[in-house]
Amino acid sequence: MGVHRSQRLPVRGRATPPQEFHGPQKVTHGAERGRMNDVLSALIPPVVVGGAFIYGVVKLLRSEAAGRRPAKREDVPGPQDG
């Protein structure tokens, strides 16, 4: 059983025959926009989750820090020297 010529792997050092080389693919603007939408739709959920996580951590840290501050003392009117 032989392997058909089109199924052979290219040999190192040899140029690919012209009929097998398809050249650079031309990208149309519609396909480029579609690809950008795919990238954005893949990135938006992790960004939202990360933002919510950071917001929660900052809120927690601020509430913890507020609990550790000494209570603000109001001036109590008392006997005055003088």
Summary of the structure (lengths in Angstrom):
residues: 82
radius of gyration: 34.3
end to end distance: 115.7
largest distance: 115.7
contacts: 93
relative contact order: 0.04
helix: 52%
strand: 0%
